[in-house]
Structures are given as C-alpha cells and as structure tokens.
Amino acid sequence: MSTTHDPAAPRLHLAAFLNAGPQGTAGWRHPDAGDGFLTAAHYTHIARVLEDAGFDLAFVPDSLAVPRSLGGSYAPAVTWGTGTPRLDPVPVITLMAAATRHLGVAATVSTGYQEPFHVARGMATLDHLLDGRAGWNVVTSFQDAEAQNFGQDRLLERQARYARAEEFLEVTARLWDSWGDEAIVGDKESGVFGRPEAVEALDHRGEHFAVRGPLSVPRPPQGYPVIIQAGASPAGRDFAARWADVVFCSHESLESAVAFYADVKARAAARGRDPDQLKILPAATTVVGTDLRDALAKHEAFTELVHPEAGLSRLAYHVDVDLTRYDLDGPLPALDEVGVEGHYREVVEFAAREKLSVREIGRWYGARTEGNMIGSASDIADTMELWLDSGAADGFMIQASHVPTAFDEFAAHVVPELRRRGLVRTDYAGATLRENLGLARPERGEWRNRAASTATAPAGERP
C-alpha cells in the first residue's frame, strides 16, 4: 500500500456525481435522505462538504425529458422518481461554485438539442465567472422522449449523433479559440480596448452547422473548460479519445475496468495525445460501515427500499428499451440498440454471472453499487487503491446512495483514510479545475490536433 505522496499532486482524483433531483429509485426513500432538492441550501451544503474533502469536481447529469421507457408511459418514472424531476444543471452548479473557492463544477449539455454558439458562449462565461472551474459533460442524448420534445419522432441513430457531436465540438473549440489570450488591452489612456488582429472569424460551413463567429466572449481562463464524456460504445470511446479530458465510466468488475482503461488510453495515444492527459474515473457507489458486516447490513436495508418495478423503470430509462415487451421472469434478451451502452454491458455481465431474470435484474439494478465499494473506510480505500494500482482508474466518480448523508459519510470516514495513505490532497495547489486535475491548458488552435486526426483506432474499431 502507498505510504507517502505529495499532497499537492494527488494520485487519486475524486469527483462527485449528483442528480439535480431525487437520487435514484430508492435514495429519496432512505431515512437519512434529505428532501431539499428544490432548494439552494441542499446543493451548497454538498458543495462545501466536497470541497472540505478535497474533491476535484462536482458533476450534475441531465435529461431533457420525463422518461417513457417502461410501458410507453411517463407514469412509472413519476411514480418511482426514475430520471425525474431534473432541474437545469447550469444554475445548480453555479450555486455550488459560488459556495466554494476551489471545487470544480460541471454540467451536462446535449449536442443534440443545442447550437455550438450557445454552448461556447455559456461555458466561456461560466469559466470566467468561476475563475477557471467550469466543466462540460458532453452527451448526444439517448432517449426518444428527448427527441420528441424538440420536434423529432426519434433520436438520430448512434453514428449520426456522434457525427453531429464531432462537428459540434470542433466548432465550439474554434469559437473558444476565436479570441487570443492577448486580445484584450483595456488601455484607458489610449482608449484601445482590444486588438482586432487577435480575434478571428470562423466562417464555418459544415454538414450540421454554419457559424460565422467570432465568439462574443473572450477565451476562457482554462483555454477550454474541462470536457467530460461517458461514451462506452466504440464510437463513444473514439470520441472521448479525441476530445475528453475526463471519462466517466461504470464497470461491474475490475477486469472490465482494466480493459476499458487500456483501450481508451490507447485510443488517445494513437491520436497523438498524452494518455496521462485523459483522466478515467469509474463510478463508485460507496456504502461505509464500521466494518464489512455493518456495511453489508446497511446495503441490505437500502436494497429493501427498492420496489422491483422501480428498478425496472430505472433500467428501462438507461437502456431506452421497454422491458415490458419481454418475459419478466425469463432472461434478458440480447438488445441490438440501447441508450447507455456502458450500463447495458454491466447488466449483461452481472446477469449472466448470477443467472438473473429480467425482474431480478430490476431489483438488483435499483440498488446496485458500482465497484463493490462496500465495507469499512479501510476496506473501501483498499479497493480504490487496488483499482488505481491495477490500471483501472485515475480516480473515482463517487455516487451517493442517498444525499447528502452518503457524501457526508464518505468525507468523514473514507477521505481521512485515503489522505493517510497519501492518495488524496489535503489542500488545493491549482487555481483552476484543469490544474487540480493535472491537465495542461490547451494552446490556441488545439482543436486542429483533435478534430483533424486521421489515426487508426485500436483493433480496427474506428467507426
């Protein structure tokens, strides 16, 4: 086990995943769960807890629809709190950043239902106002219900969504780069505010977007806000290898995590990127007890809160497949096209190993704990260190079974053990989120290195 390490450069990065709404299918039912997800105090409390614990980042996901994946109705989602309600994440992360000084914050924004100019302007503004602490989780959306809120009957197929996202990222990065870092002079005596020669138009005309530019906001403090991505399909991995600074993933075993880590890092290297400049953070739902027996009892009590239909609703939401079409007491059939491929692969892996029916999968899925992070603080630290040393992770995306208490418990018990081992910072050394993650600031024009790459992906999997 590790003994000493520079606390200013942590080996293990910590991010927090929290809904701007109820936490999961049963988290809101937990006796210790708060019910203030519609209040500012709820999010500012969590932000301060995370910053005191040395977290790099708080990340808020999003969805642009009330799910209709189970039985074609939104009733199960509303009944069980599956994927709904969801507050707009950008005001939420702005609140969290205002309550802290160092914590990075990131919000999900879909490339499917926005325009590059809107996102570039909003994220640049946020990065300036937060002194370089902003991040953007890039998604292509995964539910037909989202498309139906924006004038479409169905989502575009996966490859088309990623083609649009590729052009979206290129245009957005070019907009951020349309101002040079030296563009603003602000010389009151001469009356010269800026250097027009340091600002350039895009005049972009592509398959999906036509953007003249330049952006109306100067280049962000971080160059580009930190880009987060969670695609697990070959197209998603390839996209992450080009654009992502942080990859959020989920695995049912250490072996699958190691394989994913090696593959995505290799894809980044094949495109001329330094693999260390892409941080991979698997999900970890921690259940902390005084010992393993106590933690298992806590988890069993949590599992008892999960109604089977609520678990099925959550699974149907993530895979975007109506599971009521199948025999719920039979095995999960092979599904050709799913919403979140990473979650589907986890389910297939676990269900095959445990020989579960669809109904049993729902019960498990409603209370699943990624990474098997159940035990005492020392047990959880052991598992995290094993994943780190095995080449499975650069850190973890901590998911709370219930909020805010599970974050409070992780900060109070697990973080001190991680700090004792020299794995997690005791203070923030960097001024920006990029610096605290150990990521270089992109030079102006960096988009060319990512968007124009023609390298071949590993194993011939380039989509």
FENGI-V178745 format. One record per backbone hydrogen bond with DSSP energy under -1.0 kcal/mol. CO is the residue of the C=O (numbers start at 0). NH is the residue of the N-H. Records with the same first field share a line. If there is no record, write none. Layout:
CO = NH ; NH
This chain:
5 = 8
12 = 395
13 = 55 ; 56
14 = 397
15 = 58
18 = 20
19 = 86
25 = 28
29 = 32
35 = 38
39 = 43
40 = 44
41 = 45
42 = 46
43 = 47
44 = 48
45 = 49
46 = 50
47 = 51
48 = 52
49 = 54
50 = 53
55 = 103
56 = 15
57 = 105
58 = 17
59 = 107
69 = 72
73 = 77
74 = 78
75 = 79
76 = 80 ; 81
87 = 91
88 = 92
89 = 93
90 = 94
91 = 95
92 = 96
93 = 97
94 = 98
96 = 99
103 = 57
104 = 134
105 = 59
106 = 136
108 = 138
114 = 118
115 = 119
116 = 120
117 = 121
118 = 122
119 = 123
120 = 124
121 = 125
122 = 126
123 = 127
124 = 128
125 = 129
126 = 131
127 = 130
131 = 432
132 = 104
133 = 225
134 = 106
135 = 227
136 = 108
138 = 110
142 = 146
143 = 147
145 = 148
146 = 149 ; 151
156 = 160
157 = 161
158 = 162
159 = 163
160 = 164
161 = 165
162 = 166
163 = 167
164 = 168
165 = 169
166 = 170
167 = 171
168 = 172
169 = 173
170 = 174
171 = 175
172 = 176
174 = 177
177 = 199
179 = 182
182 = 194
185 = 187
186 = 190
191 = 186
192 = 184 ; 185
194 = 197
195 = 198
197 = 179
203 = 210
208 = 205
210 = 203
211 = 201 ; 202
219 = 222
221 = 223
225 = 135
226 = 244 ; 245
227 = 137
228 = 247
232 = 236
233 = 237
234 = 238
235 = 239
236 = 240
237 = 241
238 = 242
239 = 243
244 = 278
245 = 228
246 = 280
248 = 282
252 = 256
253 = 257
254 = 258
255 = 259
256 = 260
257 = 261
258 = 262
259 = 263
260 = 264
261 = 265
262 = 266
263 = 267
264 = 268
265 = 269
267 = 272
268 = 271
273 = 276
274 = 277
278 = 246
279 = 393
280 = 248
281 = 396
283 = 398
286 = 374
290 = 294
291 = 295
292 = 296
293 = 297
294 = 298
295 = 299
296 = 300
297 = 301
298 = 302
299 = 303
301 = 304
302 = 305
306 = 310
307 = 311
308 = 312
309 = 313
310 = 314
311 = 315
312 = 316
313 = 317
314 = 318
315 = 319
317 = 339
318 = 338
320 = 322
321 = 324
322 = 325
326 = 329
327 = 358
329 = 357
339 = 343
340 = 344
341 = 345
342 = 346
343 = 347
344 = 348
345 = 349
346 = 350
347 = 351
348 = 352
349 = 353
350 = 354 ; 355
356 = 360
357 = 361
358 = 362
359 = 363
360 = 364
361 = 365
363 = 366
368 = 371
369 = 284
371 = 373
372 = 286
374 = 288
375 = 379
376 = 380
377 = 381
378 = 382
379 = 383
380 = 384
381 = 385
382 = 386
383 = 387
384 = 388
385 = 389
386 = 391
387 = 390
393 = 12
395 = 14
396 = 283
397 = 16
401 = 405
402 = 33
403 = 407
404 = 408
405 = 409
406 = 410
407 = 411
408 = 412
409 = 413 ; 414
413 = 417
414 = 418
415 = 419
416 = 420
417 = 422
418 = 421
422 = 11
431 = 435
432 = 436
433 = 438
442 = 445
444 = 447
445 = 449
446 = 450
447 = 451
456 = 459
457 = 460
